[in-house]
Amino acid sequence: MDMYKRRVSLVAYVVLFCVLAQGAFAQQQPLKTLPELQAKISEILAKPELAPTTIGIKVVSLDNGRVLFETNAQKLLRPASNMKLYTVATALDRLSPDYRFVTSVYATTRPDSTGVVHGNLTIYGRGDPSIAARFNNGDYFKAIDDLATRIVAAGVKRVEGDLVGDESYFVGPKYGSGWEWEDLTWYYGAEVTPLTVNDNALDLFVKPAPAIGQPALITTGPPDPLLTIVNKVTTSAKGLKRELSVHRGLGENTITITGSIALDDPGYRGGIGISHPALLFVYLLRTSLAQKGVVITGKSRTTGEVQPALVTGVPVSGTNGAAPPFQHEIATFQSVPFSLIAAQTLKPSQNLYTELILRTLGKVTPPPATTSNLGRTSEALGLEAVRSFLKTAGIAPEALVLDDGSGLSRSDMVTAEASVQLLTFMSKHRYANVFRDALPIAGVDGTLRTRMKGTPAENNVRAKTGSLSSAASLGGYMTTAAGEKLAFTIMVNNYPRDFDPRSACIDPIAVLLASFAAKPE
């Protein structure tokens, strides 16, 4: 999800503004000439509240290439989650919509005639995002249970060794470059590991106790045996404002929750990142195997968090997911096709998935092995793959500063020109429909489901949103009232904390473009 941190008072203001604004949008008269459209957009940009901001916009016709509007299109601006367009487009081109992530189960020996594995059972992850409730109708356990069923079907009844989660497929830190520590407590700053489960996050539920003064009721979904919750939340009188603070230290599996929640509060739900998610994967799998009658005599543990490549300078590319040495593959789990993962990445703006895709690009399609690749992380190699693809799209290297794959880094910068070039290139790509269908639809789904309802943009604009504390963006496709197909990007940077650029300019401009009634020239 986008990373914009909204205050409760701001949410109420925005909801009211959007209701009023959508009524105004609905009454908007169609614009019949290009100068009229340009004047209306300029009028929006001239609002006094936008004076402190930096805004980059470019709008291009996909029918004839004409530029309908642009301002500051060559300026480098923070794209926020619009960065995901670059990563997913690269992956569609280099991996294809049919690509599937594979998780393998290896053993030092095959099960004997009685079903005994003499040695460890190792789960080797390759960055599959789909072992998650999101892909299984909200069921936290289904994908893990499916993997356990495959292990049992391979004849395993007993493991005379440890259950091991192998994280060695990716090389490098578990967080993206440029991420800020405040983000890392939450689901949108979840650790990036090749063995993931349920988005490497937990749903956190806080509900009032039955009586004032009692500790609140705090649970997680799914339950996490590795997590310690320090509950310092009390139940307050009816009608009082909820006050909650959540803290998790880096690398820790202890969360401290303080504050109060009113007796009549319906409850709080949020997403928190977890530390060492691969170990939770192993614990959940062990539980599922036990329920199916499989006995494991050894420990539950992980291995391979940091490869020697980071220290010794050994090239990090070349294995491309090969089995650990001297292992027998006894079961595999394949993800859904990448086309579905792309949609579940772009529509909800899922950071972890994007970073897994980026690192997979670094493993599956790395640049040729050279001395300059020695010791490079999977993230760095993935970014190199993105840059290589963008060159084929005709995008100048100086139009981009790539720091991570998801846009959570405040160091990412792109130009509106580059984003429209990418969108134009992808509109003609062999997988153009897959790319377009993966984008949120205004008023319908994803991060645009509540925006631009009741306007010409509803069920028309298909675009990626982006939100940080000081950056907001929208980039994608639409069709005008006259049937002209457009590619557009709007980026707003450096605005005051309590200002909402979406309702002030981004959505109004998108609605103006959708209502443009002039015939293509």
C-alpha positions, 0 to 999 in steps of 0.5 A: 500500500502507499506510504502516506501517513494520514492523521485522523483529522486529515482523513475526515477533511479529505472525505468531506472534500472528496464528497463535495469535489466529486459533485463538482466533478460530475457537473464539469462541462466537457472541454472542447478545445485544447487551449481551454483544457490547458487553461483549466489545468493551469488554473488548478496549478495556480492555486495559492496552496500549491505555491510551495510545491514542485509539480511535474506533469506530462500528458501525451496522446497515444493516438498521434503523439501530440503533447496535450500538457506539460510542465516541469517534465524534465525535472527529477522528482520523487515518484513514490510508488510510481516507481513500481511501474518501472520494476513491473514493466521490466519484469513483464518484459524480461520474465513474461506474464507466465513466469512462476516462482518456485519454492523447493524442498530438498533433503540430504537423502530421499525418504526410505521405504518407511518414509524416513528422511535421514537428515535435514529437510530444507525449504529453499525459497526463491522469492515467491510472493504468493505464499500469502493470504492475499492469493488464497481468499484471506486464508493465512495457512492455505499455501503453507498447507499445500506445500505440506501436502506435497511433502507428504505426497512425496512419502515423507513421514519422519525427518531425522534432522532439522526443518531448515528455511534456506534464505541464500537465494538473495544476497544483501540486506533485508531492507531496500536502499534508502528506506527510513527506520520509521517505515520498518515497523509497518507492513509496507516496510516488511523485510525482503527475504526469498522465503516469505509468508503472508507478506512478511507481516501480521494483521494487528487487532486491538479491541477494548476490554469489557470494562474501563481500566482493563488492558485492551485485547490484542491479537494478530493474524495469523498467531505468531509464536515468535512474537512477544506483545507488550500490551500497555493499552488500557480501555477508556470511557465511551466516546473518547478518542483512540490513542495508540502507539506501536513500536518494534525495534529493528531486528526484534520480534517484540512489539510494544503497544501503548495508549488507550481505546474507548469502550465503544470503539469498534477496534483497530486493525493495522499491518505490522512487519515481522523480523525473521519471517523465514523462521515463521515460515518454518514454524508454520510449515512444521505445524502443518506437517505435524497435523498431517502426521509428519514427525520432525526430530530436530530443530526449526531454524533458518540458514543463509541470511548473508552469502559470503559474496558480500564479504569475499567478493565472489560473483553473486550471479550464476547459480540462478536458483540451483539446488544447494549442493548434494541435495535431492529435490523431493517437492516443489511449490509453484506460484500463480503466473506472474501476470496475477502477481503483477496485478496484486503488486500494482493495484494494492501498491505492495512494496514487498512484492515489488522488491522480491520482483526486483531481486528476482530480476537480479538473479534470473536476468543479471548482467554479464558477470564482470569484475564490476559485479563482484560482491553486488547485491541482488537489489543492485543487480535487479536495478541494473536489469531495470536500467538495461530495459529502460534503455530499450524503451529509449529512456535517457539514463539521466532521467532516472535515479533508481534506489529501490524497486518500490519507491519507498526510498526517498532517494528515487527520482524520475522525470515526468517525461521518463514516466510517459515514455515508459507508459507509451512504450508499454502501450505498444509492448507485446504484453501491453494488455497485461500491464494495463490490466494490472493497474488500479482502476479509478472508482473500482479497485486497488488504491484508486477504488475510492477516488474520482467516483461519479466522474468521467474518470471512474472506470476509465483512468487506469493508473498507479498511485504514489504517496509518501509524506512529501510526494504524491503521484499518479501515472497511467492511461485514460480515454478522453470523452472524444475517445482519444487514448492518453498516457499521463503522469502527475507528480507533486513534491514538497508540500506541507504535512497537512496538505492533500495534493490528490484532492487539490490538483491530481484528481481534478486534473485527471477528471479534466483530461477524462472529460476532454471532448475535442476530437484528436487532430 
